[in-house]
Amino acid sequence: MNVFQKIKNYNIFEVLLALILMITIYSAIVKGFKLEFNTLNILFLGFYILCLCSLFWTNNLETTQEGLIRFLSYLTIPLAFILNNTKIRSNVVFNAFSKSLVVYGVYALALGVLKALQNKDIGYLFYHKLSNNLSNMNAIYLSVFMSFGIAYFLNKKIKSKFDVSCVIFLSLFLILLSSKTIITITLFISLTLIFKKFKFKKISLQNKVIIVVVFLVLSIASLNFLNRFKSEFDTTKIVEVLHKKDFGHLYVWSGLGLRIFQIKAFTEILVEQNNFFLGSGLNNSQKSLNEKYLEYNLYPGFLNYNYHNQYIQIFAELGFVGLGLLLLIAFLILKDGIKHKNYFLISFIILILVVCITESFLWRQRGMVFFITITLLFNQRKKYSI
């Protein structure tokens, strides 16, 4: 088997993470080892050690071993920061990332227009059909990245016309992605950044007009999404979902209704397995959830749907200890943002905490790499060496 055939056996993220660690170790050897720690990269390493230890209590050794490979980001990225002897200018990274989002957005939108014209379907300009124009990107995850980019440009003290244009474009693109939750929280974060971080009267008249236009667009979109929220609540029969024993394959589910059922299933599984403290093991919650789907006779297409809630997901697999560790990391990030009046950092952690309510964001490569890397870039100024 040649090298390329061997690489095909691994996920591309696993290969990239291995390369990052190898390059970092090589750099450390060449320049001399000087380990630099901070509280958060130690906690991330501790989280991976907890995942590793779950091999001792998991119900399925094979799935947990697979999970440990998939979760290597929690090991390799903190190690890369610990071994790195070069000062990384986080603002330069954030600037490049945010501008690349604009490039990606233009590319995705151009392809979306072409596909819409070819297939005579305007749906290619919205949600997953729009985000899937590169590497099958999930619309929710791309919405998180776009929201981060908007916060970055708004956080700049001196904004060029290009920066303001980027805010407008990313805002409009975010609306096309159609994530109700992310659009609403982005509007809230943007308003906070404007009125807390800056003195509105010092912004030029031109920029004021542009910012007001963006907020009006986002506000109108949010009102539409509030109506969608209301419609979803109105169509979801919460009492029925909580008490019905047999739903049948034709039962009409809303996103809210399915999540309520998943919470119900989680509480039942938790009581049945009595794994409050340590959970059932990393990557080992899906089998029991699938059994609940079958027990209540849900549509078979829901099989292998995870909890779509990061807090429940981590509690199911790593128990109270795992959830506590995650919340401790979030608390320290928020505390640091408040202490230094870093509204960009505060907006970042609020965005993550909110998206974790509706997605298992930190259980997917795109989510975990984004969260760990951005967090450690924000936090790298607080180090001690050995």
C-alpha positions as CSV (number, residue, x, y, z in Angstrom):
1,M,0.0,0.0,0.0
2,N,1.5,3.4,-1.0
3,V,1.5,6.6,1.0
4,F,-1.5,8.0,-0.8
5,Q,-3.6,4.9,-0.2
6,K,-2.7,5.0,3.5
7,I,-3.7,8.6,3.8
8,K,-7.1,7.8,2.2
9,N,-7.8,5.5,5.2
10,Y,-7.8,8.6,7.5
11,N,-10.0,11.6,7.8
12,I,-8.4,14.7,6.3
13,F,-8.7,16.5,9.6
14,E,-6.7,13.7,11.3
15,V,-3.9,14.1,8.8
16,L,-3.8,17.9,9.2
17,L,-3.8,17.6,13.0
18,A,-0.9,15.1,12.8
19,L,1.0,17.5,10.5
20,I,0.4,20.4,12.9
21,L,1.8,18.5,15.8
22,M,4.8,17.2,13.8
23,I,5.7,20.6,12.5
24,T,5.4,22.1,16.0
25,I,7.6,19.4,17.6
26,Y,10.2,19.9,14.8
27,S,10.2,23.7,15.4
28,A,10.5,23.2,19.1
29,I,13.5,20.8,18.6
30,V,15.3,23.2,16.2
31,K,14.7,26.3,18.4
32,G,15.0,24.5,21.7
33,F,12.2,23.3,24.0
34,K,10.6,26.0,26.1
35,L,7.2,24.8,27.2
36,E,4.6,27.6,27.7
37,F,1.4,26.8,29.6
38,N,-1.7,28.7,30.4
39,T,-4.8,27.5,32.3
40,L,-7.0,26.9,29.2
41,N,-4.6,24.7,27.3
42,I,-4.1,22.7,30.4
43,L,-7.9,22.3,30.8
44,F,-8.2,21.3,27.1
45,L,-5.5,18.6,27.6
46,G,-7.3,17.6,30.8
47,F,-10.5,17.2,28.8
48,Y,-8.8,14.9,26.3
49,I,-7.3,12.9,29.2
50,L,-10.9,12.5,30.6
51,C,-12.0,11.2,27.1
52,L,-9.1,8.8,27.2
53,C,-10.0,7.6,30.7
54,S,-13.5,6.9,29.5
55,L,-12.0,3.7,27.9
56,F,-12.3,2.2,31.4
57,W,-16.0,2.7,31.8
58,T,-17.4,2.9,28.3
59,N,-20.1,0.4,27.2
60,N,-18.5,0.1,23.8
61,L,-14.7,0.1,23.6
62,E,-14.6,0.3,19.8
63,T,-16.7,3.4,19.4
64,T,-14.8,5.2,22.2
65,Q,-11.5,4.4,20.5
66,E,-12.9,5.9,17.3
67,G,-14.0,8.9,19.2
68,L,-10.5,9.4,20.7
69,I,-9.1,9.6,17.1
70,R,-11.8,12.1,16.1
71,F,-11.1,14.2,19.2
72,L,-7.4,14.6,18.6
73,S,-7.9,18.3,18.2
74,Y,-8.3,18.6,22.0
75,L,-4.8,17.1,22.3
76,T,-2.8,18.3,19.3
77,I,-3.9,22.0,19.2
78,P,-3.1,22.7,22.9
79,L,0.2,20.8,22.5
80,A,1.0,23.0,19.5
81,F,0.4,26.1,21.6
82,I,2.5,24.7,24.5
83,L,5.4,23.8,22.3
84,N,5.2,26.9,20.1
85,N,8.1,29.3,20.7
86,T,6.9,31.9,18.2
87,K,4.6,34.8,19.2
88,I,1.4,34.4,17.2
89,R,-0.3,37.7,16.5
90,S,-3.9,36.8,17.1
91,N,-5.3,39.9,15.5
92,V,-3.5,39.1,12.2
93,V,-5.0,35.6,12.3
94,F,-8.5,37.0,13.0
95,N,-8.2,39.5,10.3
96,A,-7.1,37.0,7.7
97,F,-9.8,34.5,8.8
98,S,-12.5,37.2,8.7
99,K,-11.5,38.4,5.2
100,S,-11.3,34.9,3.9
101,L,-15.0,34.5,5.0
102,V,-15.8,37.3,2.6
103,V,-14.0,35.5,-0.2
104,Y,-15.7,32.3,0.6
105,G,-19.1,34.0,0.8
106,V,-18.6,35.6,-2.6
107,Y,-17.6,32.2,-4.1
108,A,-20.5,30.3,-2.5
109,L,-23.0,33.0,-3.6
110,A,-21.7,33.0,-7.1
111,L,-22.1,29.2,-7.3
112,G,-25.5,29.4,-5.7
113,V,-26.7,31.9,-8.4
114,L,-25.4,29.6,-11.2
115,K,-27.1,26.6,-9.7
116,A,-30.3,28.5,-9.1
117,L,-30.3,29.6,-12.8
118,Q,-29.4,26.1,-14.1
119,N,-32.0,24.3,-11.9
120,K,-34.6,27.1,-11.8
121,D,-34.6,26.7,-8.0
122,I,-34.0,29.8,-5.8
123,G,-33.4,27.4,-2.9
124,Y,-29.7,27.2,-3.9
125,L,-29.4,30.7,-2.5
126,F,-30.4,29.7,1.0
127,Y,-29.4,27.5,4.0
128,H,-27.6,24.2,3.4
129,K,-27.8,24.5,-0.4
130,L,-25.9,27.7,-0.2
131,S,-23.3,26.6,2.3
132,N,-22.7,23.3,0.6
133,N,-20.9,24.9,-2.3
134,L,-17.6,24.1,-0.7
135,S,-16.8,20.9,1.2
136,N,-20.4,20.2,2.2
137,M,-20.3,22.9,4.9
138,N,-23.2,22.9,7.3
139,A,-25.2,26.1,7.2
140,I,-25.2,26.4,11.1
141,Y,-21.4,26.1,11.3
142,L,-20.9,28.6,8.5
143,S,-23.3,30.9,10.2
144,V,-21.2,30.8,13.4
145,F,-18.1,31.7,11.4
146,M,-19.8,34.5,9.6
147,S,-21.1,35.9,12.9
148,F,-17.5,35.8,14.3
149,G,-16.3,37.7,11.2
150,I,-19.0,40.4,11.7
151,A,-18.0,40.8,15.4
152,Y,-14.4,41.1,14.4
153,F,-15.0,43.9,11.9
154,L,-17.3,45.7,14.2
155,N,-14.8,45.4,17.0
156,K,-12.1,47.3,15.1
157,K,-11.6,50.8,16.5
158,I,-10.8,52.3,13.1
159,K,-12.8,50.8,10.3
160,S,-12.1,51.4,6.7
161,K,-14.8,51.5,4.0
162,F,-13.7,48.0,3.1
163,D,-14.3,46.8,6.7
164,V,-17.8,48.3,6.7
165,S,-18.5,46.7,3.3
166,C,-17.4,43.4,4.8
167,V,-19.8,43.8,7.7
168,I,-22.7,44.5,5.2
169,F,-21.8,41.6,3.0
170,L,-21.4,39.1,5.8
171,S,-24.6,40.3,7.4
172,L,-26.6,39.8,4.2
173,F,-24.9,36.4,3.6
174,L,-25.8,35.4,7.2
175,I,-29.5,36.2,6.5
176,L,-29.3,33.9,3.4
177,L,-28.0,31.1,5.6
178,S,-31.3,31.4,7.5
179,S,-30.2,30.2,10.9
180,K,-32.8,31.8,13.2
181,T,-30.7,31.4,16.4
182,I,-27.4,32.7,14.9
183,I,-29.1,35.7,13.2
184,T,-30.8,36.7,16.5
185,I,-27.7,36.4,18.6
186,T,-25.6,38.2,16.0
187,L,-28.0,41.1,16.1
188,F,-27.7,41.2,19.9
189,I,-23.9,41.0,19.8
190,S,-23.6,43.6,17.1
191,L,-25.7,46.1,19.0
192,T,-23.8,45.4,22.1
193,L,-20.4,46.0,20.4
194,I,-21.6,49.3,18.9
195,F,-23.0,50.8,22.1
196,K,-20.5,49.3,24.6
197,K,-17.2,49.3,22.7
198,F,-17.6,52.5,20.8
199,K,-19.0,56.0,21.2
200,F,-21.5,56.2,18.5
201,K,-21.1,59.9,18.0
202,K,-17.4,59.4,17.0
203,I,-18.3,57.2,14.0
204,S,-18.4,59.1,10.7
205,L,-21.8,60.0,9.3
206,Q,-21.2,57.7,6.3
207,N,-20.4,54.7,8.5
208,K,-23.4,55.5,10.8
209,V,-25.7,55.3,7.8
210,I,-24.2,52.0,6.6
211,I,-24.3,50.5,10.1
212,V,-28.0,51.6,10.6
213,V,-28.9,50.0,7.3
214,V,-27.3,46.8,8.3
215,F,-29.0,46.7,11.6
216,L,-32.4,47.5,10.0
217,V,-31.9,44.5,7.6
218,L,-30.9,42.3,10.5
219,S,-33.8,43.5,12.6
220,I,-36.3,42.9,9.8
221,A,-34.9,39.4,9.3
222,S,-35.0,38.8,13.0
223,L,-38.7,39.8,13.1
224,N,-39.4,37.3,10.4
225,F,-37.5,34.6,12.4
226,L,-39.4,35.5,15.5
227,N,-42.6,34.7,13.5
228,R,-41.0,31.4,12.6
229,F,-40.2,30.7,16.2
230,K,-43.8,31.5,17.1
231,S,-45.0,29.2,14.3
232,E,-42.8,26.4,15.5
233,F,-44.1,26.7,19.1
234,D,-47.6,26.8,17.9
235,T,-47.3,23.7,15.8
236,T,-45.3,21.7,18.4
237,K,-47.5,19.7,20.7
238,I,-45.2,19.7,23.7
239,V,-47.5,17.7,26.1
240,E,-48.1,15.1,23.4
241,V,-44.4,14.7,22.7
242,L,-43.7,14.2,26.4
243,H,-46.4,11.6,26.9
244,K,-47.1,9.8,23.6
245,K,-45.8,6.2,23.5
246,D,-46.0,5.4,19.8
247,F,-45.5,8.2,17.3
248,G,-45.5,6.2,14.1
249,H,-43.5,6.9,11.0
250,L,-45.9,9.6,9.7
251,Y,-45.9,11.8,12.8
252,V,-45.1,15.4,11.8
253,W,-42.1,16.7,13.7
254,S,-40.9,20.2,14.1
255,G,-37.3,21.0,15.0
256,L,-38.4,22.0,18.5
257,G,-40.6,18.9,18.9
258,L,-37.7,16.5,18.0
259,R,-35.4,18.3,20.4
260,I,-38.0,18.0,23.2
261,F,-38.2,14.3,22.5
262,Q,-34.4,14.0,22.6
263,I,-34.4,15.6,26.0
264,K,-37.1,13.2,27.1
265,A,-35.1,10.3,25.8
266,F,-31.9,11.6,27.5
267,T,-33.5,11.8,30.9
268,E,-34.9,8.2,30.5
269,I,-31.5,6.9,29.4
270,L,-29.8,8.7,32.3
271,V,-32.1,7.1,34.8
272,E,-31.9,3.6,33.2
273,Q,-28.1,3.6,33.0
274,N,-27.4,5.6,36.1
275,N,-24.3,7.2,34.6
276,F,-24.7,10.6,36.1
277,F,-21.1,11.1,37.2
278,L,-19.0,9.8,34.3
279,G,-21.4,9.1,31.5
280,S,-21.5,6.1,29.1
281,G,-18.1,6.8,27.5
282,L,-16.9,9.1,24.7
283,N,-18.7,8.7,21.4
284,N,-21.0,6.1,23.0
285,S,-24.4,7.9,23.3
286,Q,-25.9,7.2,19.9
287,K,-26.7,3.5,20.4
288,S,-29.0,4.2,23.4
289,L,-30.6,7.2,21.7
290,N,-31.3,5.0,18.6
291,E,-32.9,2.5,20.8
292,K,-35.3,5.2,22.1
293,Y,-36.1,6.2,18.5
294,L,-37.1,2.6,17.9
295,E,-38.9,2.1,21.2
296,Y,-41.2,5.1,20.4
297,N,-41.5,4.1,16.7
298,L,-40.1,7.3,15.2
299,Y,-39.5,7.7,11.5
300,P,-36.4,5.5,10.7
301,G,-34.7,8.5,9.0
302,F,-34.0,9.9,12.5
303,L,-31.7,6.9,13.4
304,N,-28.2,8.2,14.1
305,Y,-29.4,11.8,14.7
306,N,-27.4,12.9,17.7
307,Y,-28.8,15.0,20.6
308,H,-28.2,18.3,18.7
309,N,-27.4,19.9,22.1
310,Q,-23.8,20.1,23.3
311,Y,-24.6,20.1,27.0
312,I,-26.8,17.0,26.8
313,Q,-24.3,15.3,24.4
314,I,-21.4,15.8,26.8
315,F,-23.4,14.8,29.9
316,A,-24.6,11.6,28.2
317,E,-21.0,10.6,27.3
318,L,-18.8,12.1,29.9
319,G,-21.3,12.8,32.7
320,F,-21.2,15.6,35.3
321,V,-17.4,15.7,35.2
322,G,-17.2,16.3,31.5
323,L,-20.0,18.9,31.5
324,G,-18.4,20.7,34.5
325,L,-15.0,20.9,32.7
326,L,-16.6,22.4,29.6
327,L,-18.5,24.9,31.7
328,L,-15.4,25.8,33.6
329,I,-13.6,26.6,30.3
330,A,-16.5,28.7,29.2
331,F,-16.6,30.5,32.5
332,L,-12.9,31.3,32.5
333,I,-13.2,32.7,28.9
334,L,-16.2,34.9,29.9
335,K,-14.4,36.0,33.1
336,D,-11.3,37.0,31.1
337,G,-13.4,39.0,28.6
338,I,-15.3,40.8,31.4
339,K,-12.1,41.5,33.4
340,H,-10.3,43.1,30.4
341,K,-13.5,44.6,28.9
342,N,-12.8,42.6,25.7
343,Y,-16.2,42.7,24.1
344,F,-15.0,40.7,21.1
345,L,-14.0,37.8,23.4
346,I,-17.3,38.1,25.3
347,S,-19.2,38.0,22.0
348,F,-17.3,34.9,20.9
349,I,-18.1,32.9,24.0
350,I,-21.7,34.0,24.0
351,L,-22.0,32.9,20.4
352,I,-20.5,29.4,21.3
353,L,-22.7,29.0,24.4
354,V,-25.8,29.8,22.4
355,V,-25.1,27.5,19.4
356,C,-24.3,24.7,21.8
357,I,-28.0,24.7,22.8
358,T,-29.1,23.6,19.4
359,E,-26.0,21.8,18.0
360,S,-23.4,19.4,19.3
361,F,-20.9,22.0,18.0
362,L,-17.9,20.9,19.9
363,W,-18.3,17.3,18.9
364,R,-17.6,18.0,15.2
365,Q,-14.2,18.8,13.7
366,R,-15.2,22.2,12.3
367,G,-16.6,23.2,15.6
368,M,-13.9,21.9,18.0
369,V,-11.0,23.2,15.8
370,F,-12.6,26.6,15.6
371,F,-13.4,26.8,19.3
372,I,-10.1,25.5,20.6
373,T,-7.9,27.6,18.2
374,I,-9.8,30.9,18.7
375,T,-9.9,30.4,22.5
376,L,-6.1,29.8,22.8
377,L,-5.3,32.6,20.4
378,F,-7.3,35.0,22.6
379,N,-5.7,33.6,25.7
380,Q,-2.0,33.2,24.7
381,R,-1.0,36.5,26.4
382,K,-1.3,34.7,29.8
383,K,1.6,32.2,29.9
384,Y,4.1,30.9,32.2
385,S,7.2,28.9,31.0
386,I,9.2,26.0,32.3
